[in-house]
Amino acid sequence: MRMIKMPRVWQNRAFRYFFFGNGVSLFGFGIHFIAVAWIVLDRTGSEMAVAKLFTLAHLPGLVVALYGGVIIDRVNRKHLLIFLDLFRGVSVLSVPIAFWAGYDQLWIVYVMEFLVGTGHSIFWSSANAFVQEVVNEKNIMQANSFISASYQTGSLAGSAAGGFFIAAFGPVAVLLLDSATYFFSAIMLWQVDYTPTPTESKTKTGWQNFRDGLSLIREKYSVFLYMFMVIMADVAIWGGMTILTVSYSNNILGTGAQGFGLMDGFYGLGALIASWMVLSFFGRWQRSTILLVCYGIAASTTFLLPVMPLLKIAILLHFFMGLGNNSARILTRTIFMEKIP
């Protein structure tokens, strides 16, 4: 009887602790967007107010994209990740505390969302650099697939459960669970034995690092194209599609938070399957072919959604949307790590 061989990257203790802690915090991430969207929608009845909320969450990413690397390269990445987990946990926790103390003002939710969005942006940039540092180069593709699997498993479970938790306990109470997941992630990261790798960028000024980044884009133009694809896909999914799905579930399907949770959950299920499926295609097909097929699937499902306004069909379309988008996401991020030192 053959024993199942443990994946090479799974033998890495630092990666295992990061994986488990991050997976739990991503459960909170899956709950988070449903909870805050329904707080705002319940109090304003306006999808435009929800759109403004998610815009605030994504604005910090624009600044981090330009200058985040300067911070990440100058500090201990383990300590930075722990700080960002605690920062996000406290930021989320501030909303239920304020609301239950009688300060139930929407501006508190908007400020919290901006702070959490800032934490998310720096965390994921730092996490990518951290994983690249602790994982052997030969195992990067495998590590990316596992991270993507945890991302989708956590957010899938959070999204699927979020609608039912909100119906049972209310969105403000659900944020308590969201904040607790970040504290758990910080505890897991604290267990990691980590020695920072000296980098040349620590001796350079922020302006020099910025110029080096522009030079890299000029030398490797394909890096810019891949970066543009990743940014546009993330904006489409976490910006436009999230906002539209809230409105689609509430106004078109009439299914409220539970319908949103199911669609978001099946998107996560498709993305989870993609985390394993992409490994079988990687190396067999040309990368450009894989990207065209994946983005083609995602675009087709998006086009069909408004044409077929039924919950069962919408759930199925979200599944294939997640399958296509996440396959492309894993591939493009792996290419980044290969091309950028």
Sequence and secondary structure as in RCSB ss.txt:
>XXXX:A:sequence
MRMIKMPRVWQNRAFRYFFFGNGVSLFGFGIHFIAVAWIVLDRTGSEMAVAKLFTLAHLPGLVVALYGGVIIDRV
NRKHLLIFLDLFRGVSVLSVPIAFWAGYDQLWIVYVMEFLVGTGHSIFWSSANAFVQEVVNEKNIMQANSFISAS
YQTGSLAGSAAGGFFIAAFGPVAVLLLDSATYFFSAIMLWQVDYTPTPTESKTKTGWQNFRDGLSLIREKYSVFL
YMFMVIMADVAIWGGMTILTVSYSNNILGTGAQGFGLMDGFYGLGALIASWMVLSFFGRWQRSTILLVCYGIAAS
TTFLLPVMPLLKIAILLHFFMGLGNNSARILTRTIFMEKIP
>XXXX:A:secstr
       GGGG HHHHHHHHHHHHHHHHHHHHHHHHHHHHHHHH  HHHHHHHHHHHHHHHHHHHHHHHHHHTTS
 HHHHHHHHHHHHHHHHHHHHHHHHTT   HHHHHHHHHHHHHHHHHHHHHHHHHHHHHS GGGHHHHHHHHHHH
HHHHHHHHHHHHHHHHHHH HHHHHHHHHHHHHHHHHHHHT        GGGGS HHHHHHHHHHHHHH HHHHH
HHHHHHHHHIIIIIIIHHHHHHIIIIIS  HHHHHHHHHHHHHHHHHHHHHHHHHHBTTB HHHHHHHHHHHHHH
HHHHGGGS  HHHHHHHHHHHHHHHHHHHHHHHHHHHHH  
